[in-house]
Amino acid sequence: MTLVQTKLSKDTMMQLARTSAIAIPTYDRESTEIGIVHLGPGAFHRAHQAVYTENAMNFSGGHWGICGVSLRSATAQEVLKKQDYLYTLAILDKSTSYQVIGAIKEVLVANKQSDEVIFRLSTATTKLVTLTVTEKGYCLAADGSLDLNHDDIKHDLANPEKPISAIGFIVEALKLRKLNGVKAFNVLSCDNVSGNGDKLRRAVLDYAAQFDHNLQLWIANNVAFPNAMVDSITPKTERYTVDSVSKAINAQDNWPIQREEFSQWVIDNNWQGERPDWEKVGVIFTDDVKGFEKAKLRLLNCLHSTLAYCGSLASFVTVFEATSDEGFYQFICKLAADEIIGSFVPPKELDVNIYANEIIQRFLNPSIRHLLAQIAWDGSQKLQMRILPIIRDNIKLDRSTTLLCFSLASWFEFISRAVKNNEEIVDPMADIFYQTAEILSDDTTKVVTGFLSIDAIFEQDLVNNVIIKKQLIKHLTSIRNTPAKKLSTLVNSL
């Protein structure tokens, strides 16, 4: 338990800046009005979007204070209110730096303060609504439309003036703005979901259509829903985080946040309207968000999954441990250079070689404990986005696939061992793995054939590819014939 007596607050902030190596707001926080309402002020928002907004106001001012709206939990309000909604960002790398963030001016709890939330959303000073509510918060059906049978949506349709869903709040506020002649706000999803703006727009328009076709048309014509991509590893705030940060800044901060140094925010450049000067503090506005998403999937996510499976087979626990091994380091560098880069056309704003190197250096951050076991979850779903498309594109381009097939063979062995040892497999297809007899075989040809027979994962173009199948059998055999301590040598020899 920390013994720091001074509490972080607006009254103590200046003193902290004089006595500690800590950055504080340089804009006039007291006179700054709220211009953004953010739904879902969790850890990622406080470490990412709120920080970009803070830095933009430090750079050029503007009335871009944030009202955070927690849809259910009162924790953010209860903790942050006691310290004037200030909190500390700790940037974790080989050294740690600290910054007090003042962008959040208030936090409301939607299920207790719905009227206040609607007021804040519908007032003319609110120019932008942002969200981190996860894909579940969009209440979508399997076909991408709004799920009208979702419990929250059913509630909101029956009680539109007392909504509980993000979609309900957005539409009710836009309805009031239309009625009162107030210009519409734009809506920016910050969730780690491909095509997040398109999905959110569909949900909002579907909901509005249940009440008023004219409202639906007004929203469609006046509200932008740009797609965006976000990236930065943000570990959970633990008790040790509170203690270490409070000690470092010499003031008690009961809800600091920590984040790796790397941070990326890419936003569609297809919308008009007021917004903070984010582009001056590192945000990329582009016409090719999908290109950035593909780069992230193929480099960050493919390399992550590769390390998760072959690193776990080598008895490593974290990304840092696996990448710090010389053999594994050389392997992922070669995988990125020889088989991932060149498999796709990167966006014009991205130097893909620099980006790949940045990612691998992020893996070497000693302050980030990213568990391989956690990355390994849901492999049957992740592989279909992270590895299989690269294999397919390389086949079309007549490029090498051997290293990618080693990644895939590592997953085969990872799952096979779990089945043989009757271990829990965190994957939506776990039951199918246990029911596929070939996975238990000592014959690697049968094991590969067994996995490829799972048509929910593998389509016929890969199942019938003789070269891919031979590579998978060869690599799986090598993995099984190599002790865990020697896997580093094996991957370095590929």
C-alpha positions as CSV (number, residue, x, y, z in Angstrom):
1,M,0.0,0.0,0.0
2,T,1.4,3.4,-1.0
3,L,2.1,5.9,1.8
4,V,1.7,9.0,-0.4
5,Q,-0.4,11.6,1.4
6,T,-1.0,14.2,-1.3
7,K,-4.0,13.4,-3.6
8,L,-4.0,14.0,-7.3
9,S,-6.4,17.0,-7.9
10,K,-6.6,20.3,-9.8
11,D,-5.3,22.0,-6.7
12,T,-2.2,19.8,-6.4
13,M,-1.4,19.4,-10.1
14,M,0.9,22.4,-10.4
15,Q,2.8,21.4,-7.4
16,L,3.4,17.9,-8.8
17,A,4.8,19.4,-12.0
18,R,7.3,21.4,-10.0
19,T,8.5,18.5,-7.9
20,S,8.2,15.5,-10.3
21,A,9.1,14.7,-13.9
22,I,5.5,14.7,-15.0
23,A,3.7,16.5,-17.8
24,I,0.5,18.3,-17.0
25,P,-2.1,20.1,-19.1
26,T,-0.8,23.3,-20.7
27,Y,-4.2,24.5,-21.9
28,D,-6.7,26.3,-19.6
29,R,-8.6,23.3,-18.4
30,E,-11.1,25.3,-16.3
31,S,-12.4,27.3,-19.2
32,T,-12.4,24.5,-21.7
33,E,-15.9,23.4,-22.6
34,I,-17.0,19.9,-23.3
35,G,-17.1,19.2,-27.1
36,I,-16.9,15.4,-27.1
37,V,-19.2,12.8,-25.5
38,H,-17.5,9.4,-25.3
39,L,-19.6,6.3,-24.6
40,G,-17.6,3.7,-22.7
41,P,-14.7,5.5,-20.9
42,G,-12.7,2.3,-20.1
43,A,-9.0,1.7,-20.0
44,F,-8.4,1.9,-23.7
45,H,-10.2,5.2,-24.2
46,R,-8.4,6.8,-21.3
47,A,-5.0,5.6,-22.7
48,H,-5.7,6.3,-26.3
49,Q,-8.4,8.7,-27.6
50,A,-8.4,10.9,-24.4
51,V,-4.6,11.2,-24.7
52,Y,-4.7,12.2,-28.3
53,T,-7.4,14.8,-27.4
54,E,-5.3,16.0,-24.5
55,N,-2.2,16.4,-26.7
56,A,-4.3,18.2,-29.4
57,M,-5.5,20.7,-26.8
58,N,-2.0,21.1,-25.5
59,F,-0.9,21.8,-29.1
60,S,-3.6,24.2,-30.2
61,G,-6.4,24.5,-27.6
62,G,-10.0,24.3,-28.5
63,H,-13.2,23.3,-26.6
64,W,-12.7,19.5,-26.7
65,G,-13.2,18.5,-23.2
66,I,-14.7,15.0,-22.9
67,C,-17.8,13.9,-21.1
68,G,-17.4,10.2,-20.5
69,V,-20.6,8.1,-20.3
70,S,-20.4,4.8,-18.6
71,L,-23.5,2.8,-19.8
72,R,-23.7,0.7,-16.6
73,S,-20.7,0.8,-14.2
74,A,-20.3,3.7,-11.8
75,T,-16.7,3.0,-11.0
76,A,-15.2,5.5,-13.4
77,Q,-17.4,8.3,-12.0
78,E,-16.8,7.3,-8.3
79,V,-13.0,7.1,-8.6
80,L,-12.3,10.0,-11.0
81,K,-14.7,12.5,-9.5
82,K,-12.7,12.4,-6.2
83,Q,-9.6,13.6,-8.1
84,D,-11.3,16.2,-10.4
85,Y,-11.4,13.6,-13.2
86,L,-7.6,13.8,-13.5
87,Y,-5.5,10.6,-13.9
88,T,-2.0,9.7,-14.8
89,L,-0.9,8.0,-18.0
90,A,2.2,5.9,-17.5
91,I,4.0,5.1,-20.8
92,L,5.8,1.8,-20.3
93,D,9.0,1.1,-22.3
94,K,12.6,0.6,-21.4
95,S,12.0,3.7,-19.3
96,T,8.7,5.0,-18.0
97,S,7.3,8.5,-18.4
98,Y,4.2,10.0,-16.8
99,Q,1.6,12.5,-18.0
100,V,-1.5,13.8,-16.1
101,I,-4.5,13.7,-18.5
102,G,-7.2,16.4,-18.0
103,A,-9.2,15.9,-21.2
104,I,-12.1,14.2,-19.3
105,K,-14.1,16.9,-17.6
106,E,-17.0,14.7,-16.3
107,V,-18.3,11.2,-16.2
108,L,-22.0,10.3,-16.2
109,V,-23.6,6.9,-15.5
110,A,-26.2,6.2,-18.1
111,N,-28.5,3.9,-16.2
112,K,-28.7,6.4,-13.4
113,Q,-28.4,9.7,-15.2
114,S,-30.1,9.1,-18.6
115,D,-31.6,12.6,-18.7
116,E,-28.2,14.2,-18.1
117,V,-26.7,12.0,-20.8
118,I,-29.4,13.0,-23.3
119,F,-28.9,16.7,-22.4
120,R,-25.1,16.5,-22.9
121,L,-25.5,14.7,-26.2
122,S,-28.2,17.0,-27.6
123,T,-26.6,20.3,-26.6
124,A,-25.1,22.4,-29.4
125,T,-21.6,22.5,-27.8
126,T,-21.2,18.7,-28.4
127,K,-19.7,18.4,-31.8
128,L,-18.6,14.7,-31.7
129,V,-19.6,11.4,-30.2
130,T,-17.0,8.7,-29.9
131,L,-17.4,5.1,-28.7
132,T,-15.5,2.2,-27.2
133,V,-18.4,-0.2,-26.3
134,T,-17.0,-3.4,-28.1
135,E,-18.8,-4.9,-31.0
136,K,-21.4,-6.3,-28.7
137,G,-22.5,-2.8,-27.9
138,Y,-23.7,-2.3,-31.5
139,C,-26.4,-4.9,-30.9
140,L,-26.0,-6.4,-34.4
141,A,-27.7,-9.5,-35.8
142,A,-25.7,-12.1,-37.8
143,D,-26.4,-10.3,-41.1
144,G,-25.1,-7.0,-39.9
145,S,-28.5,-5.4,-39.3
146,L,-29.7,-4.2,-35.9
147,D,-30.9,-7.0,-33.8
148,L,-34.4,-6.0,-33.0
149,N,-34.7,-8.9,-30.6
150,H,-31.7,-7.8,-28.5
151,D,-32.9,-7.1,-24.9
152,D,-31.4,-3.6,-24.8
153,I,-32.9,-2.7,-28.2
154,K,-36.3,-4.0,-27.2
155,H,-36.2,-1.9,-24.1
156,D,-35.1,1.2,-26.0
157,L,-37.8,0.8,-28.6
158,A,-40.4,0.7,-25.9
159,N,-38.8,3.5,-23.9
160,P,-37.0,5.7,-26.4
161,E,-36.6,8.7,-24.0
162,K,-34.9,6.4,-21.4
163,P,-32.5,4.4,-23.5
164,I,-29.9,2.0,-22.1
165,S,-28.0,1.1,-25.3
166,A,-25.4,3.3,-27.1
167,I,-27.6,3.1,-30.2
168,G,-30.6,4.3,-28.3
169,F,-28.8,7.2,-26.8
170,I,-27.3,8.4,-30.1
171,V,-30.6,8.3,-32.0
172,E,-32.6,10.0,-29.2
173,A,-30.1,12.8,-29.0
174,L,-30.1,13.2,-32.8
175,K,-33.9,13.3,-32.8
176,L,-33.8,16.2,-30.3
177,R,-31.2,18.0,-32.3
178,K,-33.3,17.7,-35.4
179,L,-36.4,18.9,-33.6
180,N,-34.5,21.9,-32.1
181,G,-32.6,22.9,-35.3
182,V,-29.3,22.0,-33.8
183,K,-26.6,20.8,-36.2
184,A,-25.9,17.0,-36.0
185,F,-22.8,15.7,-34.4
186,N,-20.5,13.1,-36.1
187,V,-20.1,9.7,-34.6
188,L,-16.7,8.0,-34.4
189,S,-16.3,4.4,-33.4
190,C,-12.9,3.6,-31.7
191,D,-13.6,-0.1,-31.2
192,N,-11.1,-2.6,-32.5
193,V,-13.6,-3.8,-35.1
194,S,-13.1,-3.9,-38.9
195,G,-15.4,-1.5,-40.6
196,N,-16.6,-0.2,-37.3
197,G,-18.1,3.0,-38.7
198,D,-20.0,1.2,-41.3
199,K,-21.4,-1.3,-38.8
200,L,-22.4,1.5,-36.4
201,R,-24.1,3.5,-39.1
202,R,-26.2,0.5,-40.1
203,A,-27.3,0.0,-36.5
204,V,-28.2,3.7,-36.0
205,L,-30.1,3.9,-39.2
206,D,-32.0,0.7,-38.6
207,Y,-33.0,1.9,-35.1
208,A,-34.1,5.3,-36.4
209,A,-36.2,3.7,-39.1
210,Q,-38.3,2.0,-36.3
211,F,-39.6,5.5,-35.4
212,D,-39.4,8.0,-38.2
213,H,-38.3,7.6,-41.8
214,N,-37.6,11.3,-42.0
215,L,-35.3,11.1,-39.0
216,Q,-33.5,8.2,-40.7
217,L,-32.9,10.2,-43.8
218,W,-31.8,13.2,-41.8
219,I,-29.2,11.1,-40.0
220,A,-28.1,9.5,-43.2
221,N,-27.6,12.9,-44.8
222,N,-26.1,14.8,-41.9
223,V,-24.1,12.4,-39.7
224,A,-20.7,10.9,-40.7
225,F,-19.7,7.5,-39.3
226,P,-16.0,7.3,-40.3
227,N,-14.2,3.9,-40.1
228,A,-11.2,3.9,-37.8
229,M,-8.4,1.6,-36.7
230,V,-6.8,1.8,-33.3
231,D,-3.7,0.1,-31.8
232,S,-1.8,0.3,-28.5
233,I,-1.3,-2.4,-25.9
234,T,-3.0,-1.2,-22.7
235,P,-2.5,-3.6,-19.7
236,K,-5.1,-3.6,-17.0
237,T,-4.7,-1.3,-14.0
238,E,-3.7,-3.4,-11.0
239,R,-3.0,-2.6,-7.4
240,Y,0.7,-2.4,-8.1
241,T,-0.1,0.1,-10.9
242,V,-1.8,2.4,-8.5
243,D,1.0,2.1,-6.0
244,S,3.9,2.5,-8.4
245,V,2.4,5.4,-10.3
246,S,1.4,7.2,-7.1
247,K,4.9,6.8,-5.7
248,A,6.4,8.0,-9.0
249,I,4.4,11.2,-9.2
250,N,4.4,11.7,-5.4
251,A,0.6,11.9,-5.2
252,Q,-2.2,9.4,-4.7
253,D,-3.8,8.5,-8.0
254,N,-6.4,5.8,-7.6
255,W,-7.0,5.1,-11.2
256,P,-3.9,5.6,-13.3
257,I,-3.6,3.9,-16.7
258,Q,-0.6,2.3,-18.4
259,R,0.2,1.8,-22.0
260,E,3.1,0.9,-24.3
261,E,4.8,3.8,-26.0
262,F,3.6,2.8,-29.5
263,S,0.1,4.2,-30.3
264,Q,-1.7,4.3,-33.6
265,W,-5.1,5.9,-34.7
266,V,-6.1,5.8,-38.3
267,I,-9.4,7.5,-39.3
268,D,-11.3,7.8,-42.6
269,N,-10.8,11.2,-44.2
270,N,-14.3,11.1,-45.7
271,W,-16.1,13.4,-43.2
272,Q,-16.6,17.1,-42.6
273,G,-17.2,18.9,-39.4
274,E,-15.3,20.2,-36.4
275,R,-12.9,18.0,-34.6
276,P,-9.7,18.4,-32.5
277,D,-6.4,18.9,-34.3
278,W,-5.6,15.2,-33.9
279,E,-3.6,15.2,-37.1
280,K,-1.1,17.5,-35.4
281,V,-0.4,14.9,-32.7
282,G,-0.1,11.7,-34.7
283,V,-3.5,10.7,-35.9
284,I,-3.5,9.6,-39.6
285,F,-6.4,10.6,-41.7
286,T,-6.6,8.5,-44.8
287,D,-8.7,7.2,-47.7
288,D,-7.5,3.6,-47.0
289,V,-8.3,2.5,-43.4
290,K,-8.8,-1.0,-44.8
291,G,-5.2,-1.0,-46.0
292,F,-4.0,-0.1,-42.5
293,E,-6.2,-2.8,-41.0
294,K,-4.8,-5.4,-43.4
295,A,-1.2,-4.3,-42.5
296,K,-2.0,-4.7,-38.8
297,L,-3.6,-8.1,-39.3
298,R,-0.8,-9.4,-41.4
299,L,2.1,-8.1,-39.5
300,L,1.1,-7.5,-35.9
301,N,-1.6,-10.2,-35.6
302,C,0.1,-12.9,-37.8
303,L,3.4,-12.5,-35.9
304,H,1.5,-12.5,-32.6
305,S,-0.3,-15.8,-33.4
306,T,2.9,-17.4,-34.7
307,L,4.7,-16.6,-31.5
308,A,1.7,-17.8,-29.4
309,Y,1.8,-21.3,-30.9
310,C,5.4,-22.1,-31.6
311,G,6.6,-20.0,-28.6
312,S,4.3,-21.9,-26.3
313,L,5.6,-25.2,-27.7
314,A,9.1,-23.9,-26.8
315,S,7.8,-23.3,-23.2
316,F,7.9,-19.5,-23.4
317,V,5.2,-17.7,-21.5
318,T,5.2,-14.1,-22.8
319,V,5.7,-12.3,-26.2
320,F,8.8,-10.6,-24.7
321,E,10.4,-13.9,-23.7
322,A,9.8,-15.6,-27.1
323,T,11.0,-12.5,-29.1
324,S,14.1,-12.1,-26.9
325,D,15.2,-15.6,-28.0
326,E,17.6,-15.1,-30.9
327,G,16.2,-18.0,-32.9
328,F,12.6,-16.9,-32.6
329,Y,13.6,-13.2,-33.2
330,Q,15.3,-14.1,-36.5
331,F,12.4,-16.3,-37.5
332,I,9.7,-13.6,-37.1
333,C,11.9,-11.1,-38.9
334,K,12.3,-13.5,-41.8
335,L,8.6,-14.3,-41.8
336,A,7.7,-10.6,-42.0
337,A,10.3,-9.8,-44.7
338,D,10.0,-12.9,-46.9
339,E,6.3,-13.9,-46.7
340,I,4.2,-11.2,-45.2
341,I,5.5,-8.0,-46.7
342,G,4.8,-8.2,-50.4
343,S,1.7,-10.3,-49.9
344,F,-0.5,-7.1,-50.0
345,V,-0.4,-3.5,-51.2
346,P,0.2,-1.2,-48.1
347,P,-1.5,2.2,-47.9
348,K,0.5,5.1,-49.4
349,E,0.9,6.7,-45.9
350,L,2.6,3.6,-44.4
351,D,6.2,2.5,-44.8
352,V,5.6,-1.2,-44.3
353,N,9.3,-2.0,-43.6
354,I,9.5,0.6,-40.8
355,Y,6.1,-0.6,-39.5
356,A,7.2,-4.2,-39.4
357,N,10.3,-3.3,-37.5
358,E,8.3,-1.1,-35.0
359,I,6.0,-4.1,-34.3
360,I,8.9,-6.5,-33.6
361,Q,10.5,-3.9,-31.3
362,R,7.2,-3.5,-29.5
363,F,7.4,-7.3,-28.8
364,L,10.7,-6.6,-27.0
365,N,9.2,-4.2,-24.5
366,P,10.2,-5.6,-21.1
367,S,7.5,-3.7,-19.3
368,I,4.6,-5.3,-21.2
369,R,3.6,-8.8,-20.0
370,H,1.6,-10.1,-22.9
371,L,0.8,-13.8,-22.3
372,L,1.2,-16.2,-25.3
373,A,-1.6,-18.3,-23.8
374,Q,-4.1,-15.4,-24.1
375,I,-3.1,-14.7,-27.7
376,A,-3.6,-18.4,-28.5
377,W,-7.3,-18.2,-27.6
378,D,-9.8,-18.7,-30.4
379,G,-7.2,-19.8,-32.9
380,S,-9.7,-21.3,-35.2
381,Q,-11.2,-17.8,-35.8
382,K,-8.0,-15.8,-35.7
383,L,-6.2,-18.0,-38.2
384,Q,-8.9,-17.3,-40.8
385,M,-8.0,-13.6,-40.6
386,R,-4.3,-13.6,-39.7
387,I,-2.6,-16.5,-41.5
388,L,-4.8,-18.2,-44.1
389,P,-5.4,-15.1,-46.3
390,I,-1.6,-14.5,-46.5
391,I,-1.1,-18.1,-47.6
392,R,-3.8,-17.8,-50.3
393,D,-2.4,-14.5,-51.6
394,N,1.2,-15.9,-51.7
395,I,0.0,-18.9,-53.7
396,K,-1.6,-16.5,-56.2
397,L,1.5,-14.4,-56.4
398,D,3.8,-17.5,-56.6
399,R,5.5,-16.5,-53.4
400,S,6.9,-18.7,-50.6
401,T,4.5,-20.2,-48.0
402,T,6.9,-22.4,-46.0
403,L,7.2,-20.1,-43.0
404,L,3.5,-19.5,-42.8
405,C,2.9,-23.2,-43.0
406,F,5.3,-23.6,-40.1
407,S,3.1,-21.2,-38.1
408,L,0.0,-23.2,-39.1
409,A,1.7,-26.5,-38.2
410,S,2.6,-25.1,-34.8
411,W,-1.1,-24.4,-34.2
412,F,-1.9,-28.0,-35.2
413,E,0.6,-29.3,-32.7
414,F,-0.6,-26.8,-30.0
415,I,-4.2,-28.1,-30.4
416,S,-3.1,-31.8,-30.7
417,R,-1.2,-31.7,-27.4
418,A,-4.1,-30.1,-25.7
419,V,-6.5,-32.8,-27.0
420,K,-4.1,-35.6,-26.0
421,N,-3.6,-34.2,-22.5
422,N,-7.4,-33.4,-22.1
423,E,-6.6,-29.8,-21.4
424,E,-9.1,-27.0,-21.7
425,I,-9.0,-25.4,-25.2
426,V,-10.3,-21.8,-25.3
427,D,-11.8,-21.9,-28.8
428,P,-15.4,-21.9,-30.1
429,M,-14.5,-25.1,-32.1
430,A,-13.0,-27.0,-29.1
431,D,-15.7,-29.7,-29.3
432,I,-14.9,-30.4,-32.9
433,F,-11.2,-30.8,-32.1
434,Y,-12.0,-33.4,-29.5
435,Q,-14.3,-35.2,-32.0
436,T,-11.7,-35.4,-34.8
437,A,-10.0,-38.7,-34.2
438,E,-7.0,-38.0,-36.6
439,I,-5.8,-35.2,-34.3
440,L,-4.8,-37.9,-31.8
441,S,-2.7,-39.8,-34.3
442,D,1.0,-40.3,-34.2
443,D,1.0,-40.1,-38.0
444,T,1.6,-36.5,-39.0
445,T,-0.1,-37.1,-42.4
446,K,-3.2,-38.2,-40.6
447,V,-3.1,-35.2,-38.2
448,V,-2.7,-32.7,-41.1
449,T,-5.5,-34.4,-43.0
450,G,-7.7,-34.3,-39.9
451,F,-7.3,-30.6,-39.4
452,L,-7.8,-29.8,-43.1
453,S,-11.0,-31.8,-43.0
454,I,-12.6,-29.2,-40.7
455,D,-14.5,-27.3,-43.4
456,A,-15.5,-24.5,-41.0
457,I,-11.8,-23.4,-41.1
458,F,-10.3,-24.7,-44.3
459,E,-11.8,-24.3,-47.7
460,Q,-11.1,-26.6,-50.6
461,D,-8.4,-24.4,-52.3
462,L,-6.1,-25.1,-49.4
463,V,-7.3,-28.7,-48.7
464,N,-6.5,-29.7,-52.3
465,N,-3.2,-27.9,-52.5
466,V,-0.5,-30.6,-52.6
467,I,2.4,-28.2,-51.8
468,I,0.7,-26.7,-48.8
469,K,-0.1,-30.2,-47.4
470,K,3.4,-31.4,-47.9
471,Q,4.8,-28.3,-46.1
472,L,2.4,-28.8,-43.2
473,I,3.4,-32.5,-42.8
474,K,7.1,-31.7,-43.1
475,H,6.9,-29.0,-40.4
476,L,4.6,-30.9,-38.1
477,T,7.0,-33.9,-38.2
478,S,10.0,-31.6,-37.5
479,I,8.2,-30.0,-34.5
480,R,7.4,-33.4,-33.1
481,N,10.9,-34.6,-33.5
482,T,12.4,-31.5,-31.8
483,P,12.6,-31.1,-28.0
484,A,11.2,-27.8,-26.7
485,K,14.6,-26.5,-25.8
486,K,15.8,-27.0,-29.4
487,L,12.8,-25.4,-31.1
488,S,14.7,-22.1,-31.2
489,T,17.4,-23.7,-33.4
490,L,14.7,-25.3,-35.6
491,V,12.9,-22.1,-36.3
492,N,16.1,-20.2,-37.0
493,S,17.1,-22.8,-39.6
494,L,13.9,-22.4,-41.7
